[in-house]
Amino acid sequence: METAATILLVIVSIALIVVVVLQSGRSAGLSGAITGGAEQLFGKQKARGMEAVLSRMTVILAALFFLLAIAVAYFI
């Protein structure tokens, strides 16, 4: 079980890296990082198409990564 969880963790981590690298930058600089989240929260810049798919995949893969990392740490 430990080996399977470790292999799955490696696969998920590589997929997460690929998905994050494929995403385009939202805005440049620190000010864009602060205001970008607020704009997205209130719906000014809704993601559409491939950006929406990549965004959802990032959230799913990140949650799966954390769960698998906890599972691997528990088995060791």
C-alpha positions in Angstrom: 0.0 0.0 0.0 2.9 2.3 0.8 4.5 1.8 -2.6 1.3 2.4 -4.5 0.6 5.6 -2.6 4.2 6.8 -3.2 4.0 6.1 -6.9 0.6 7.8 -7.1 2.1 10.8 -5.2 4.9 11.1 -7.7 2.5 10.9 -10.7 0.2 13.5 -9.2 3.1 15.9 -8.3 4.4 15.7 -11.9 0.9 16.3 -13.3 0.5 19.3 -10.9 3.8 20.8 -12.1 2.7 20.4 -15.7 -0.7 22.0 -15.1 0.8 25.0 -13.3 3.4 25.6 -16.0 0.7 25.5 -18.7 -1.3 28.3 -17.1 -0.8 31.8 -18.3 0.3 34.5 -15.9 -2.7 36.5 -14.5 -0.8 39.7 -13.9 2.7 41.0 -13.2 4.2 42.2 -10.0 3.2 42.1 -6.4 0.3 44.5 -6.8 -1.2 42.3 -9.4 -1.0 39.3 -7.1 -2.8 41.2 -4.4 -5.6 42.7 -6.6 -5.9 39.8 -9.0 -7.5 37.6 -6.4 -10.1 40.2 -5.5 -11.0 40.8 -9.2 -11.4 37.1 -9.8 -13.5 36.7 -6.6 -16.0 39.3 -7.6 -16.2 38.1 -11.2 -14.5 40.8 -13.2 -12.2 38.2 -14.8 -13.9 34.9 -15.0 -11.8 32.2 -16.5 -13.2 30.6 -19.7 -12.3 27.7 -21.8 -8.9 26.1 -21.3 -8.0 28.5 -18.4 -11.0 27.3 -16.5 -10.1 23.6 -17.1 -6.5 24.2 -16.0 -7.7 26.1 -12.9 -10.0 23.3 -11.8 -7.4 20.7 -12.5 -4.9 22.6 -10.4 -7.3 22.7 -7.4 -8.1 19.0 -7.8 -4.5 17.9 -8.2 -3.4 20.1 -5.3 -6.0 18.6 -3.0 -5.1 15.1 -4.1 -1.4 15.9 -3.6 -2.0 17.0 0.0 -4.1 13.9 0.8 -1.6 11.5 -0.7 1.3 13.3 1.1 -0.5 12.8 4.4 -1.3 9.2 3.5 2.4 8.4 2.6 3.6 10.1 5.8 1.0 8.1 7.8 2.2 4.8 6.3 5.8 5.4 7.0 
